[in-house]
Amino acid sequence: MKPDTFTKNAGLLLEEPLIFEKGSLNASGVDMPEPPKVDSSLGGFARKDAPELPGLSEPESVRHFTRLSQKNFGIDTGMFPLGSCTMKHNPRLNEKIARLPGFSQAHPLQPVSSVQGSLGVLWHITEWLKDLTGMAAVDLTPAAGAHGELCGLFLIKEAFKARGELKQRTTILIPDSAHGTNPATAAQCGFQIKSIPSADNGLLDVDALRAATDHTTAGLMLTNPNTCGLFERDTLEIANILHSNGAYYYCDGANFNALLGQVKPGDLGVDVMHINLHKTFSTPHGGGGPGSGPVVMIEELAPFAPLPFVKKAKDGTFSLVEENPSSLGRIKGFHGQVGMFIRALSYMLSYGIDGLTQVSSDAVLNATYIQHHLKDILGLFSTEPCMHEVLFDDGALRKDGLETLDLAKILEDEGFHPMTTYFPLVVRGAMLIEPTETESKEQLDQFINTIKYWMERTKTEEMKERFKKAPLYTPRRRFNEAATARNPKLRWYKK
Ligand SMILES: *Cc1c(COP(=O)(O)O)cnc(C)c1O
């Protein structure tokens, strides 16, 4: 609702223009003396016009960015049940540890003898990830999940190259429920993509996989638990089908937070998998920090892993391995996102293995609680037991002429970040809800009761109007999302 105020501010929520739209070029945050006249050493490349920097004083700049930050919604503001994204609390202890001067002020070009502590972190997190996944080797360098996928498929290509089968292995199999990064990664690596249908219960159709797999198959990319929030229990048979055709089993490990301490991907027949430290191990993401996507792999793929990695000598000192003739090379500057390794290791050590096992149990319990209370209110996609997230379709909304987007926008008025909507693509009007283990029962009840409240009000024309108008109370109203995505304005031009 547009406020009726003179300033267009609503209480203490302040309107804020773009920084370029305010200020005058006569104002400045700093006072500098006129520079002395000296001959330019820029060889004619000096700019002719002054840059169009906004002229703001220091307090004006501070207010500008503070006001914008207050329009942001993050995990520290409220519940963020965005399925597949694992928006769990980021413990402050992790931040404290990452800010210890010995870590925060280390430089990647320092001699290794002077950064033994940082290298120790890399070594310890490698050992933890090996233990938790039951895999032989870890590469820490990928910068995020999608980058880990790229690394994983590169490893598979190297293995085929070594076997002399690179030309023959043209195809990657991907379920139709997969995250968009999976086919994007496979295409980027030059593979053809063959889509495998999901069965009606949301699990991979194993017969369809069997029929699609042959000597041209390079591998399968499968998320487990899958993007419908269901555990792929035929995983051993899936592995068998792939391996007997000489193909590799790539697991998209974005949902590893549901398996922590319960089962090891190495025991599920997986050959290579990325882990999103920024999902499973509570390091910040979204606008809050860079991602980190370590890749775990079987022994056979380890020789090809990107550089560098850390080695521990018998006397306990750490060194960096920066050369290895069989390695595919480097895929990231320096060592990967070291700040995220420190945060993730701090999380692992503070929970311990029993704590991490409870994390996955509680994540599944919270999602199951939501499934139980909303299954008769929203259309439940599958009666399979859900894991760490629960998937609904738009059946209950559609019968009253409403859609998923309408409920998502009502949730914004109620102060919740919406759930993931319209993903996975195999479910009509999908709503994927991932509460994570860090929400309390009171908070879950508030969320459930909010959805119940609105779903009891879908019948009258007046309330349908209300749904369609949502959000009313956010700084901006409903966008034409397709148009904004297709025609993004990424630059400011002077009017
Ligand atoms: C988040 C996610 C990815 C991509 O990870 P990024 O770190 O965002 O690159 C891939 N697959 C699934 C299932 C995901 O949820």
The ligand as a Gaussian input file, in Angstrom:
#p B3LYP/6-31G(d) Opt

LIG

0 1
 C       21.892000     -25.114000      -4.642000
 C       21.870000     -26.243000      -5.571000
 C       22.820000     -26.366000      -6.601000
 C       23.811000     -25.294000      -6.957000
 O       24.631000     -24.884000      -5.924000
 P       25.249000     -23.410000      -5.904000
 O       26.139000     -23.428000      -4.731000
 O       24.091000     -22.475000      -5.797000
 O       25.997000     -23.224000      -7.202000
 C       22.797000     -27.521000      -7.367000
 N       21.880000     -28.477000      -7.160000
 C       20.941000     -28.388000      -6.198000
 C       19.959000     -29.507000      -5.992000
 C       20.893000     -27.254000      -5.376000
 O       19.956000     -27.158000      -4.426000

